[in-house]
Amino acid sequence: MTQDQKKFSGVIVPMITPFTKNGQIDHDAVKRIVEHILKNGASPFVLGTTGESASIADDLRPSLVDTMVKTVAGRTPTFAGIASNCFQASIDAAERYSDLGVNAVVAHLPSYYPLTDDAILAYFEALADAVPLPLILYNIPATTHISIPLEVIEKLSHHPNVFGLKDSQRDLQRLETAIAMWRKRTDFSYFIGWAAQSVNGLALGADGIVPSTGNVVPGLFSMLYRATKNNERQVALNYQKMTDKIAQIYQKGRILSQALPALKVMMHDLGFCEPHVLPPLQETRPQERKEIIEKMAAAKLQESIR
């Protein structure tokens, strides 16, 4: 089996969740964003960190997933986050999303109790046993405050219902070690959740990338992915520079809770959605919005997405 024949690979975009002014899901905007992702050769992942999943009421989530799946209409694999501090809630979500037609579910660790390595292993084993869909592990210590050890992931990778890992930990040695561990595996995919290392990681043998900036320019990441896989390194590095520059517009000088509202400003200016976010996130202030839009114009982003 080649890398392209793995169950999951390629560019997966962790979608923003568009909201109306009163905090409801903006389903028309969901459709626009999904179509934007699809026409640029990528797959959508809803209810992740970029999608403000921790802030969305449980009763709103299924409708978001349903709109995403119906819009995709089988054209590409679909992914939905099920992470919760309540174990049963994660299982219930996976069962509901399975009924709605999602192809795989994604889960990071609960973010309340410190956990030992044995507890992490037991948690994910129990979750993988219980959910009716392929499970992709998600390591994001920036929000969970726990890094899943690679040794634990290696054990989990042999579970018949664990199909991959999205790793958003910014640790170059860890990234290189992880790819070396799993690049030859036919049954386990490694996804880079650190977009600035996309070319480097893909060249080393990663199976895919999960870039939040893909909400804005999914096509550039698809071209980056193809160029890297075709050993066109300089072409791929040029795309890396382009995407890094775009990412800086909303990320530079901001912590995560500030960067996500700034990303929404970009998506609003491009005509995809309103800039609304849910508490505890706060919308960017008018002057900051103005600066973001000016930087977008300087980067000619309107031309990049056509």
C-alpha positions in Angstrom: 0.0 0.0 0.0 1.4 3.4 -0.9 0.9 6.5 1.1 -1.8 7.8 -1.2 -3.7 4.6 -0.6 -3.9 5.0 3.2 -7.4 5.5 4.6 -6.7 9.1 5.4 -4.1 11.5 3.9 -3.8 14.9 2.2 -4.9 18.3 3.2 -7.6 18.5 6.0 -8.8 22.0 6.8 -9.8 22.6 10.5 -12.9 24.7 9.7 -13.9 27.8 11.5 -17.5 27.7 12.7 -19.5 30.6 11.3 -22.0 32.1 13.7 -24.9 34.5 13.4 -25.0 37.6 15.6 -27.0 35.7 18.2 -24.6 32.8 18.4 -26.4 30.3 16.2 -24.7 28.3 13.4 -24.7 30.2 10.1 -25.6 27.3 7.9 -25.4 29.2 4.6 -21.8 30.3 5.6 -21.0 26.7 6.4 -21.9 25.7 2.9 -19.8 28.4 1.4 -16.8 27.5 3.4 -17.1 23.8 2.7 -17.4 24.4 -1.0 -14.4 26.7 -0.9 -12.4 23.9 0.8 -13.7 21.2 -1.6 -13.0 23.1 -4.9 -9.4 23.6 -3.7 -8.7 19.9 -3.2 -9.0 19.6 0.6 -11.3 18.0 3.1 -13.2 19.7 6.0 -12.8 19.0 9.7 -15.5 20.6 11.9 -15.6 21.0 15.7 -11.8 21.3 16.1 -9.9 24.0 18.0 -10.1 26.4 15.1 -13.8 25.8 15.0 -14.3 26.9 18.6 -15.6 23.5 19.5 -15.2 24.0 23.3 -17.6 26.9 23.2 -20.4 25.5 21.0 -23.5 24.2 22.8 -24.1 20.5 22.5 -27.5 20.9 20.8 -26.0 23.0 18.0 -23.2 20.6 17.0 -25.2 18.0 15.1 -26.7 20.5 12.8 -23.3 21.8 11.9 -22.0 18.3 11.2 -25.2 17.6 9.2 -24.7 20.6 7.0 -21.1 19.9 6.4 -21.8 16.2 5.4 -24.7 17.1 3.1 -22.6 19.8 1.4 -19.7 17.5 0.9 -22.1 14.8 -0.5 -19.5 12.1 -0.6 -16.9 14.0 -2.6 -14.2 13.7 0.1 -13.8 12.2 3.6 -15.3 14.2 6.4 -14.1 14.7 9.9 -15.7 15.9 13.1 -14.3 16.5 16.6 -15.9 14.7 19.6 -13.5 15.8 22.4 -15.2 16.5 25.7 -14.3 16.4 29.4 -17.3 14.0 29.6 -16.4 10.6 28.2 -20.0 9.6 27.6 -20.6 12.8 25.7 -17.7 11.9 23.3 -19.3 8.5 22.6 -22.7 10.0 22.2 -21.4 12.5 19.7 -19.5 9.9 17.7 -22.7 7.8 17.5 -24.8 10.8 16.3 -22.2 11.9 13.8 -21.9 8.3 12.5 -25.7 8.4 11.8 -25.2 11.7 10.0 -22.5 10.2 7.7 -19.2 11.4 9.0 -16.2 9.3 7.9 -14.0 9.7 11.0 -13.9 11.3 14.4 -11.1 13.2 16.1 -10.5 13.5 19.8 -7.9 15.2 22.1 -7.6 14.5 25.8 -9.9 16.0 28.4 -8.4 19.2 29.7 -9.2 19.2 33.4 -7.3 16.5 35.3 -3.6 15.9 35.0 -3.1 12.3 33.6 -0.4 9.7 33.8 0.8 7.9 30.7 -1.2 4.8 31.8 -4.4 6.9 32.2 -3.9 8.4 28.8 -3.5 5.0 27.2 -6.5 3.6 29.0 -8.7 6.6 28.1 -8.0 6.4 24.4 -8.3 2.6 24.3 -11.7 2.9 25.9 -12.8 5.6 23.5 -11.5 3.7 20.5 -13.4 0.6 21.7 -16.6 2.6 22.1 -16.9 4.8 19.1 -18.5 3.5 15.8 -16.2 5.4 13.5 -12.4 5.5 12.8 -10.7 7.5 15.5 -7.9 10.0 14.9 -6.0 11.1 18.0 -5.3 14.8 18.4 -2.3 16.0 20.4 -2.6 19.7 21.3 -0.9 20.5 24.6 -1.6 24.3 24.1 -5.2 23.6 25.2 -5.2 20.3 27.0 -1.9 21.1 28.9 -0.8 17.5 28.4 1.4 16.2 25.7 0.6 12.6 24.6 3.9 10.7 24.7 4.9 9.1 21.5 5.4 5.8 23.2 1.7 5.9 24.3 0.6 6.8 20.7 2.7 3.9 19.3 0.7 1.5 21.5 -2.5 3.1 20.5 -1.6 3.0 16.8 -2.0 -0.8 16.9 -5.6 -0.5 18.1 -7.9 -1.6 15.2 -10.0 1.5 15.4 -7.2 4.1 15.7 -6.3 5.3 12.3 -4.0 8.3 12.8 -2.7 11.2 14.8 -2.9 15.0 14.3 0.0 16.5 16.2 -0.1 20.2 16.9 2.8 20.2 19.3 5.5 22.6 18.2 8.5 20.4 18.8 10.7 19.7 15.8 12.5 16.7 17.3 9.2 15.2 18.2 7.9 15.7 14.7 10.9 14.1 13.1 10.8 11.2 15.6 7.1 10.6 15.1 7.3 10.6 11.3 10.2 8.1 11.4 8.1 5.8 13.6 5.1 5.7 11.4 5.9 6.7 7.8 6.1 3.1 6.7 2.9 2.0 8.4 0.1 1.3 6.0 -2.6 1.4 8.7 -1.7 4.6 10.6 -1.5 8.2 9.3 0.5 11.1 10.7 -0.9 14.6 10.2 1.0 17.8 10.9 -0.9 20.3 12.9 2.0 22.8 12.7 1.5 24.5 9.4 4.9 26.2 9.3 6.5 22.7 9.1 4.3 21.4 6.3 7.0 21.0 3.6 9.5 19.7 6.1 7.2 17.2 7.6 5.7 16.0 4.3 9.2 15.6 2.8 10.1 13.4 5.8 7.1 11.2 5.1 4.0 12.7 6.9 0.7 11.7 5.4 -1.0 15.0 5.5 -1.4 18.5 7.0 -4.1 20.2 9.0 -3.6 24.0 8.6 -5.9 26.5 10.1 -4.8 29.0 7.4 -6.4 26.5 4.9 -9.7 28.2 5.7 -8.3 31.2 3.8 -6.2 29.6 1.1 -6.9 25.8 0.9 -5.7 25.8 -2.7 -2.2 26.9 -1.7 -1.9 24.1 0.8 -3.1 21.6 -1.8 -0.5 22.8 -4.2 2.1 22.7 -1.5 1.1 19.1 -0.7 1.3 18.0 -4.3 4.6 19.7 -5.0 6.2 18.1 -1.9 4.9 14.6 -2.9 6.2 15.2 -6.4 9.6 16.1 -5.0 9.4 19.6 -6.4 11.0 21.0 -3.3 11.6 24.6 -4.4 8.1 24.9 -5.6 6.8 23.5 -2.3 9.0 25.9 -0.4 7.7 28.8 -2.3 4.1 27.8 -1.3 5.4 27.4 2.3 6.6 31.0 2.3 3.3 32.2 0.8 1.2 30.4 3.4 3.5 31.4 6.3 3.1 35.1 5.3 -0.7 34.7 5.2 -0.7 33.0 8.6 1.2 35.9 10.1 -1.6 38.3 9.3 -3.8 36.7 12.0 -1.3 34.9 14.1 1.7 37.2 14.6 1.7 38.8 18.1 -1.5 37.0 19.1 -2.3 34.2 21.4 -4.7 31.5 20.2 -7.8 33.2 21.7 -6.9 36.4 19.8 -5.8 34.7 16.6 -9.1 32.9 16.0 -11.2 36.1 16.0 -8.6 37.6 13.7 -9.0 34.7 11.3 -12.7 35.3 11.3 -12.1 38.9 10.3 -10.1 37.6 7.3 -12.9 35.1 6.3 -15.4 37.9 6.7 -13.5 40.3 4.4 -13.3 37.5 1.8 -17.1 37.1 1.9 -17.4 33.7 3.6 -19.0 34.6 7.0 -19.6 37.1 9.7 -16.7 37.8 12.1 -18.7 36.7 15.2 -17.1 34.4 17.8 -18.5 32.8 21.0 -17.4 33.6 24.5 -14.8 33.5 26.0 -13.4 34.7 22.7 -13.9 38.4 21.8 -14.3 40.0 18.4 -11.4 42.1 17.3 -11.6 45.8 17.7 -12.2 48.2 14.8 -8.7 49.4 14.5 -7.3 45.9 14.6 -9.8 44.8 11.9 -8.6 47.7 9.8 -5.0 46.7 10.1 -5.8 43.0 9.3 -7.7 44.1 6.1 -4.9 46.3 5.0 -2.4 43.5 5.4 -4.8 41.2 3.4 -4.9 43.8 0.6 -1.1 44.1 0.6 -0.9 40.3 0.3 -3.5 40.4 -2.6 -5.6 37.7 -0.9 -8.7 38.3 -2.9 -6.7 37.2 -5.9 -5.2 34.2 -4.2 -8.6 32.6 -3.5 -10.0 33.0 -7.1 
